[in-house]
Amino acid sequence: MNKSILIIEDEQKIRRVMKDYLVKEGFQVYEAEDGEKGLELFNNMNIDLVVLDIMLPKQDGWTVCRKIREVSNTLIVMVTARNEEDDNLLGYKIGADDYISKPFRVKVLVAKINALLKLKDKSKAIEDPTILFEYSDLKVYLTSHKVYLKNEEIDLPLKQYDLLCYFIKNQNLALSRTQILDKVWGIDFEGEDRAVDTCVKRLRAKLGEKNLPLKAVWGYGYRFEVNQ
């Protein structure tokens, strides 16, 4: 199956040129002219990489990047209108994988995209047979980020996998949303604690209540209840 690219860019001419090059490279390409539509497409499509402009209407690139990182480890290439070191550092801090400054050669952007996707595919190929956790129909492997439900592999974004592992390693303990954010998202995370609830909701939808013995602790957080 061809890799899918989401271009979030408000300048139509730039979007068209990028799309033409990427389609010639064999990618499936989706387009959005503002941050709001970009997030909507991202949440409804299976996207492998996002090309994300910073200066966008409705929701800017920084906001879009943060919201994507709350739920997914999908590759993100930020597009900056100027070669400012602070912009590039901020992009990396909030989760961008690479950046490119305008004006740029589309061939350079395509080379970056191919390199990032190749590196990610290579890392996915590393297998670790050690079982971290087995419960009901669920099996979770340690470093290969492999999750199986009824022996069928389930694709979990990095944050969902990290959250699942954090619950597993702290079975039967009440964990506050603040604790979870600090350990899974990092102490520098600037979003709200609803990111935890959103990620839990997505995990439940993918794994099912039977395989995810997770109980809400009202006004506090969650407890992963496993019979001992």
C-alpha positions in Angstrom: 0.0 0.0 0.0 1.3 3.5 -0.9 2.3 5.8 1.9 -0.1 8.6 2.6 1.0 12.3 3.0 -1.2 15.1 4.4 -0.2 18.6 3.2 -1.5 21.4 5.4 -0.7 24.6 3.6 -2.8 27.7 3.0 -1.1 28.7 -0.3 -2.8 26.8 -3.1 0.1 27.1 -5.6 2.5 25.6 -3.1 0.1 22.8 -2.2 -0.4 22.0 -5.9 3.4 21.8 -6.7 4.0 19.6 -3.6 1.2 17.3 -4.4 2.3 16.9 -8.1 5.8 15.9 -7.0 4.6 13.6 -4.3 2.0 11.9 -6.5 4.8 11.2 -9.1 6.8 9.6 -6.2 3.9 7.2 -5.7 2.4 8.7 -2.5 -1.3 9.1 -1.7 -1.8 12.8 -1.0 -4.4 14.7 1.0 -4.7 18.5 1.2 -5.9 21.0 3.7 -5.8 24.8 3.4 -6.1 25.5 7.1 -5.3 24.0 10.5 -8.8 23.1 11.4 -9.4 21.1 8.2 -6.0 19.6 8.5 -6.8 18.1 11.9 -10.1 16.9 10.6 -8.4 15.0 7.8 -5.7 13.7 10.1 -8.3 12.3 12.5 -10.3 10.5 9.7 -7.5 9.2 7.5 -4.6 6.9 8.0 -1.7 9.3 7.5 2.0 8.3 7.4 3.5 11.8 7.3 2.3 15.4 7.6 3.8 18.4 5.8 2.8 21.2 8.1 3.1 25.0 7.4 3.4 27.2 10.5 1.4 30.2 9.3 -2.1 28.8 8.9 -5.6 30.3 9.3 -8.0 29.0 12.0 -5.3 27.0 13.8 -1.6 27.6 13.3 1.0 25.0 12.7 2.2 25.0 16.3 -1.3 24.2 17.6 -1.8 21.5 15.0 1.5 19.9 15.8 0.7 19.8 19.5 -2.7 18.3 18.9 -1.3 15.6 16.6 1.4 14.7 19.2 -1.3 14.3 21.9 -2.6 11.2 20.0 0.0 10.1 17.5 3.6 9.6 16.6 3.0 10.3 12.9 5.9 11.9 11.2 5.7 15.7 10.9 7.8 18.0 8.7 7.3 21.7 9.6 7.4 24.3 6.9 8.7 27.7 8.1 8.5 31.0 6.2 11.9 32.1 7.5 15.1 30.4 8.7 14.8 31.3 12.3 16.6 29.1 14.8 14.0 29.6 17.5 11.2 28.4 15.2 13.2 25.3 14.4 13.9 24.6 18.0 10.3 25.1 19.0 9.2 22.8 16.2 11.5 20.0 17.5 10.4 20.7 21.1 6.7 20.2 20.4 7.3 17.0 18.3 8.3 17.9 14.7 10.6 15.3 13.1 12.2 17.7 10.6 11.7 21.1 9.1 12.3 23.0 5.8 12.4 26.7 5.2 10.6 28.7 2.5 11.5 29.2 -0.3 12.6 25.5 -0.8 13.1 23.1 -3.6 10.3 20.5 -3.7 12.9 17.9 -4.5 14.6 18.6 -1.2 11.3 18.2 0.6 10.6 14.9 -1.1 14.1 13.7 -0.2 13.5 14.5 3.5 10.1 12.7 3.4 11.6 9.6 1.8 14.5 9.6 4.3 12.1 9.9 7.3 9.8 7.2 6.1 12.6 4.8 5.3 14.1 5.3 8.8 10.7 4.7 10.4 10.2 1.5 8.4 13.6 0.3 9.4 13.0 0.8 13.1 9.6 -1.0 12.8 11.4 -4.0 11.3 13.3 -4.6 14.6 11.6 -7.4 16.5 11.7 -8.1 20.2 10.1 -11.4 21.1 9.9 -10.6 24.8 6.3 -10.4 26.0 5.7 -7.5 28.3 2.1 -8.2 29.1 -0.6 -10.8 28.3 -4.2 -10.4 29.3 -7.3 -12.0 27.8 -6.9 -11.6 24.0 -4.2 -9.0 24.4 -0.4 -9.4 24.0 2.0 -6.4 24.3 5.7 -6.7 23.3 8.4 -4.6 24.9 10.6 -2.7 22.5 9.2 -3.6 19.1 5.9 -1.7 19.9 3.9 -4.7 18.8 0.4 -5.2 20.1 -1.7 -8.2 19.2 -5.4 -8.7 19.7 -6.6 -12.3 19.1 -3.2 -12.8 17.4 -3.9 -10.0 14.9 -1.5 -7.0 15.1 -3.1 -3.7 16.1 -1.4 -0.5 15.0 -1.1 1.9 17.9 0.5 5.4 17.6 3.5 5.9 19.9 1.6 7.9 22.6 -1.2 5.2 22.8 1.5 2.5 23.1 3.4 4.4 25.8 0.3 5.1 27.7 -0.7 1.4 27.6 2.8 0.4 28.8 2.7 2.9 31.6 -0.6 1.5 32.9 0.7 -2.1 32.6 3.8 -1.2 34.6 1.7 0.4 37.3 -1.0 -2.2 37.6 -3.6 -1.7 40.4 -2.3 1.8 41.3 -4.4 4.9 41.1 -2.6 7.3 38.7 -3.5 10.9 38.5 -3.8 12.7 35.1 -0.8 14.9 36.1 1.3 11.8 36.8 0.3 10.3 33.5 1.1 13.5 31.6 4.5 13.8 33.2 5.5 10.2 32.5 4.0 9.7 29.1 3.9 13.2 27.5 6.9 14.6 29.5 7.1 17.5 32.0 7.5 20.0 29.2 4.1 19.2 27.7 2.1 22.3 27.4 -1.3 20.8 26.6 -4.2 20.1 28.9 -4.9 16.9 30.9 -7.8 16.1 28.6 -5.1 14.7 26.3 -5.0 11.7 28.7 -8.8 11.1 28.4 -8.6 11.4 24.6 -5.8 8.8 24.4 -7.7 6.5 26.8 -10.8 6.8 24.7 -8.9 5.8 21.6 -7.2 2.9 23.3 -10.6 1.6 24.5 -12.0 1.9 21.0 -9.2 -0.2 19.6 -8.7 -2.8 22.3 -12.2 -3.1 23.9 -13.2 -3.1 27.5 -12.6 -6.8 27.9 -8.9 -6.5 27.1 -8.3 -3.1 28.8 -9.2 -3.4 32.5 -9.0 0.3 33.0 -11.2 2.0 35.6 -11.7 5.7 35.9 -11.0 7.2 39.4 -13.5 10.1 39.6 -11.9 13.5 39.8 -8.4 12.0 39.8 -7.3 9.7 37.0 -7.2 6.0 36.2 -6.4 2.6 37.6 -5.4 -0.4 35.6 -7.1 -3.3 37.5 -5.6 -6.7 36.9 -6.6 -9.6 39.2 -3.6 -10.7 41.1 
